[in-house]
Amino acid sequence: MSLSRRDLLTASALLLAGPGGALRAAGKEAARGETPLVLCWNENPYGPSPAARLAVSRAIAQGCRYPADAEIQELVEALAGHERIGADCIVTGTGSGELLCALGLLCGRDGGEIIAAAPTYAELPDYARLRGATLKFVPVDAGLRHDLPAMRAAVSERTRAIYICNPNNPTGTVVGASELRAFVAALPERLITIVDEAYMDFTVGADVASVADLVGTSHRVVVLRTFSKIHGMAGLRCGYAIARPDLAAALSATRMSTPNILAVRAARASLGDRAFLTDCRRRILASRTRITTELARLGLRYAEPQGNFVFFDTGMPLARFTGLMRARNILVGRLFPPYETWCRITIGTEPEVSAFLDALRAVKVS
Ligand SMILES: Cc1ncc(COP(=O)(O)O)c(C=O)c1O
């Protein structure tokens, strides 16, 4: 059976529909072959937060209205307060993906060169290439981390931007904040460093931190954040960029749209729902440890995971592993060349993780 992206999203929506019961039952349903477990898009199945759900249900009656400028500005100011930066440094988008595309367009048009890791999140590189950019990919290092010295060495006179996805999707690894700061400081000031921190809320470690404060320095750094991950609002579509005012203005003029009224209200509400965000992080980190513990027990290698997903070596061609998982009604991540035997698995709810681990054990011994 082949499933379209629409099928997958529909199945995901079904899982999300009932706040408690449906999620708890999901693992068992997958085992019985009823509803596929969607563990391939790095979504956060616990969201949206209770506060965001309430805001959305109240906003539905306003669905005939455009979000008022004042209301969008309120969200921008709330984000600026959250980031401790001026409101003129914040640009909202219909997901951070839209802003990544806009940055790809800004930096890549007329053959501008953009450097990115391989593998990494492809939205910016793919979009930029279609708009005439030249992409230079630098393989991740042996630990599946961004190879910053090699990326620095790849800079040429034509380079306009460097994309750093931190933590990196699909490998899940991070580069430390001090290493990244030193890297940026050594770059020519004309370059734009685009740091995608979509998964930063799931990280642990002494030197692992956002570099959003670099936005206020003389270097041209743009940091991207999203409501799709820790906030569990992937379907509502809201993200933002943090950039110094001149870059923020250029980005704002290049984006295609602004968030819809449901997204604006849900984002405002979710920002304040600290209990939900803390709980999500705690549960996802606990499940991440469960997964890596089992991978180690099974003798399967994995990259150090710092997001809400784990990238691991299945020990067999990925197409075979994907087929075996699909036969057990579990949808896993796609192939990321050249890692032909590696799989990216999204961390679902606790029962979903149990169902995945049961399937993994069965596949490993078969
Ligand atoms: C690293 C990274 N950045 C950005 C995005 C896009 O997120 P959004 O839903 O905000 O467009 C994703 C989505 O999976 C991602 O993995």
The ligand as an SDF file (V2000), in Angstrom:
LIG
                    3D

 16 16  0  0  0  0  0  0  0  0999 V2000
   14.9430   21.9330   10.7950 C   0  0  0  0  0  0  0  0  0  0  0  0
   13.5860   22.3750   10.3820 C   0  0  0  0  0  0  0  0  0  0  0  0
   13.3760   23.6680   10.1440 N   0  0  0  0  0  0  0  0  0  0  0  0
   12.1890   24.1220    9.7640 C   0  0  0  0  0  0  0  0  0  0  0  0
   11.1280   23.2560    9.5990 C   0  0  0  0  0  0  0  0  0  0  0  0
    9.8320   23.8280    9.0840 C   0  0  0  0  0  0  0  0  0  0  0  0
    8.9840   24.0110   10.1170 O   0  0  0  0  0  0  0  0  0  0  0  0
    7.6280   24.8350    9.9400 P   0  0  0  0  0  0  0  0  0  0  0  0
    6.5540   23.8650   10.2660 O   0  0  0  0  0  0  0  0  0  0  0  0
    7.7570   25.9420   10.9350 O   0  0  0  0  0  0  0  0  0  0  0  0
    7.5350   25.3380    8.5410 O   0  0  0  0  0  0  0  0  0  0  0  0
   11.2860   21.9000    9.8570 C   0  0  0  0  0  0  0  0  0  0  0  0
   10.1610   20.9680    9.7000 C   0  0  0  0  0  0  0  0  0  0  0  0
   10.2320   19.7930    9.9220 O   0  0  0  0  0  0  0  0  0  0  0  0
   12.5530   21.4430   10.2530 C   0  0  0  0  0  0  0  0  0  0  0  0
   12.7990   20.1510   10.4820 O   0  0  0  0  0  0  0  0  0  0  0  0
  1  2  1  0
  2  3  1  0
  2 15  2  0
  3  4  2  0
  4  5  1  0
  5  6  1  0
  5 12  2  0
  6  7  1  0
  7  8  1  0
  8  9  2  0
  8 10  1  0
  8 11  1  0
 12 13  1  0
 12 15  1  0
 13 14  2  0
 15 16  1  0
M  END
$$$$
